[in-house]
Amino acid sequence: MPDMSASVSLAMTHLVPLAKEVDENKVTPGVLGFIVFAAMALAVWALMKSMNRHMGRVDFKDPADRDGESADSSADSRPRRG
């Protein structure tokens, strides 16, 4: 495998003059960081919208309570899955 340090140092010598001032102690996310953050924000928004839609469809009343019977007196008091 060829030595990559020579090509890296050559690339850095060409790129450093393009930057006006390079601060070794400063780290910025740049455009890639913004794109990743925006994608994550859109994903969270879509998940919250989907959760809100699904929670609107949930019926919180127990079927036994609708008929006026308590859950203890019903023959099948196990929760239904569906």
C-alpha positions in Angstrom: 0.0 0.0 0.0 1.5 3.4 -0.9 2.3 5.9 1.7 -0.6 8.3 2.0 1.1 10.9 4.1 2.8 12.5 1.1 -0.5 12.9 -0.7 -2.2 14.2 2.4 0.4 16.8 3.1 0.3 17.9 -0.6 -3.4 18.3 -0.4 -3.2 20.2 2.8 -0.6 22.6 1.3 -3.1 23.4 -1.5 -6.1 23.7 0.8 -4.5 25.8 3.6 -4.1 29.0 1.5 -7.8 28.8 0.6 -8.7 29.2 4.3 -8.0 32.7 5.5 -7.4 31.8 9.1 -7.4 28.2 10.5 -8.0 28.0 14.2 -6.9 24.6 15.5 -9.0 25.0 18.7 -12.2 25.9 16.9 -14.6 23.1 15.8 -17.6 23.9 13.7 -20.2 21.4 12.4 -20.5 23.0 8.9 -23.0 22.2 6.2 -22.9 18.5 6.9 -23.8 19.0 10.5 -26.7 21.2 9.6 -28.0 18.7 7.1 -27.8 15.9 9.6 -29.6 18.0 12.3 -32.3 19.1 9.8 -32.9 15.4 8.8 -33.2 14.4 12.4 -35.6 17.3 13.1 -37.8 16.2 10.2 -37.7 12.6 11.4 -38.8 13.6 14.9 -41.6 15.8 13.5 -42.9 13.0 11.3 -42.8 10.5 14.2 -44.7 13.0 16.5 -47.3 13.5 13.8 -47.7 9.8 13.3 -47.9 9.2 17.1 -50.6 11.9 17.4 -52.6 10.3 14.6 -52.3 6.9 16.2 -53.2 8.2 19.7 -56.3 9.8 18.3 -57.5 6.4 17.1 -57.1 4.7 20.5 -60.3 4.1 22.5 -59.5 4.5 26.2 -62.8 3.2 27.5 -63.0 -0.4 28.7 -65.6 -2.4 26.7 -67.0 -3.7 30.0 -67.6 -0.1 31.3 -69.7 0.8 28.3 -72.2 -1.9 29.1 -72.5 -0.8 32.7 -70.7 -3.8 34.0 -67.6 -3.6 36.1 -64.5 -5.4 35.0 -64.7 -7.7 38.1 -68.1 -9.1 37.2 -67.4 -9.8 33.6 -66.6 -13.4 32.6 -63.5 -12.4 30.5 -61.6 -9.7 32.4 -58.4 -10.2 30.5 -57.4 -7.2 28.3 -58.0 -7.8 24.6 -55.2 -7.7 22.1 -55.8 -6.5 18.6 
